[in-house]
Amino acid sequence: MKYKIQIFGRGGECYVHLLNDEQREKLLDGGVEQDMIDSEDIATILEKPDIFSETDDIFLGSYTEDYCIQIKVTNENDVVVWESSDDEDFETDYEYKFVDDKSLIVYDDVKGEFFSYELEIDDEFNPNKLKLVVTELGERIELITRVTYNDVDLESFKDYGDYWSKGLSYFII
C-alpha cells in the first residue's frame, strides 16, 4: 500500500555559516544576537552576496515540543489513516552538528508543512514504527529534520511543503 506522511507545525529553517575568529568577533561586537546588525551587513562581514544563498549547511524542521508538530498519514485514496495528537510520544534519534565549530546560525522561525514522504509498504501503516530524527545545532537549536519508518530512513522520499516565515534570529556558536 502507498501512504503519504506529512509533517506540519512550527519550527525553523537554519542557515549555518562557519566563521573565522575575525568574523565571529565582528558579529559579536556588532550585537548580531541582539538583532543590532541587518542581514546586508552580516553578508558583508561573511563576504557573501547574502546570508541565504551561500551557506555551509541548511536545516529545516519542526520544533521538538509535542504541540508544535502534527503528523498526518493518508493512504493512496487520500483517506486519513492516522493523525498524531498533541500528547504523542514519538521515539527519537539525535544527531549533533556544529558543536565545536565557530558558526553563525541564521534562524528563520517558520510555520506550515515542512515536508512529506511517500511510503510504499506491504502492511498497514503502523505509527509505532515511525521514528523522528532530531538534529541539534550547536547546542542551541533542536529540530525534527527527518523521519524513519521501520528503521528505514525516508530522506530519499522527501518532498518539501509550503511554509512561511515568522521572523529571523541569529545565534553565534
ZIJORA-V501188 format. One record per residue. N is the residue number from 1. RES is the residue in one letter. NEAR is the number of other C-alpha atoms within 8 Angstrom. D_FIRST is the distance of its C-alpha to the first C-alpha in whole Angstrom. Layout:
BEGIN
N:RES:NEAR:D_FIRST
N:RES:NEAR:D_FIRST
END
This chain:
BEGIN
1:M:9:0
2:K:9:4
3:Y:12:7
4:K:12:10
5:I:12:13
6:Q:12:16
7:I:13:20
8:F:13:23
9:G:13:26
10:R:12:30
11:G:13:30
12:G:15:32
13:E:12:32
14:C:11:34
15:Y:14:36
16:V:12:38
17:H:10:42
18:L:9:43
19:L:11:47
20:N:7:50
21:D:7:53
22:E:7:55
23:Q:10:52
24:R:13:51
25:E:8:55
26:K:9:55
27:L:11:52
28:L:10:53
29:D:7:56
30:G:8:55
31:G:10:53
32:V:12:50
33:E:10:48
34:Q:6:50
35:D:9:49
36:M:8:52
37:I:9:51
38:D:7:50
39:S:8:47
40:E:8:49
41:D:8:51
42:I:11:49
43:A:12:48
44:T:9:51
45:I:10:52
46:L:8:48
47:E:6:50
48:K:9:47
49:P:8:46
50:D:9:44
51:I:13:42
52:F:6:39
53:S:6:39
54:E:8:40
55:T:10:39
56:D:8:38
57:D:7:35
58:I:9:32
59:F:9:30
60:L:12:28
61:G:12:27
62:S:16:27
63:Y:13:30
64:T:10:29
65:E:6:30
66:D:9:28
67:Y:7:29
68:C:11:29
69:I:14:25
70:Q:12:22
71:I:10:18
72:K:11:16
73:V:12:12
74:T:13:11
75:N:12:7
76:E:9:7
77:N:5:10
78:D:6:12
79:V:7:13
80:V:9:14
81:V:8:12
82:W:8:14
83:E:9:17
84:S:8:20
85:S:6:24
86:D:8:27
87:D:6:28
88:E:7:24
89:D:5:25
90:F:7:23
91:E:7:23
92:T:8:25
93:D:8:26
94:Y:8:29
95:E:8:31
96:Y:10:34
97:K:8:35
98:F:10:39
99:V:9:41
100:D:5:44
101:D:8:44
102:K:12:46
103:S:12:44
104:L:13:43
105:I:12:40
106:V:12:40
107:Y:12:38
108:D:12:36
109:D:13:35
110:V:13:32
111:K:14:30
112:G:11:27
113:E:13:23
114:F:16:23
115:F:11:20
116:S:13:16
117:Y:12:14
118:E:10:11
119:L:10:8
120:E:7:6
121:I:8:5
122:D:5:6
123:D:5:7
124:E:6:7
125:F:7:9
126:N:6:12
127:P:6:15
128:N:5:17
129:K:9:15
130:L:12:16
131:K:14:19
132:L:13:22
133:V:13:24
134:V:14:27
135:T:12:30
136:E:13:33
137:L:11:36
138:G:12:39
139:E:8:39
140:R:7:39
141:I:7:36
142:E:11:33
143:L:14:29
144:I:13:26
145:T:12:25
146:R:11:22
147:V:11:19
148:T:13:17
149:Y:10:14
150:N:7:15
151:D:7:18
152:V:6:16
153:D:9:18
154:L:12:16
155:E:8:19
156:S:5:18
157:F:8:15
158:K:10:18
159:D:7:19
160:Y:8:22
161:G:9:22
162:D:7:26
163:Y:9:28
164:W:7:32
165:S:8:35
166:K:8:37
167:G:7:40
168:L:8:41
169:S:10:42
170:Y:12:43
171:F:11:43
172:I:10:46
173:I:10:45
END
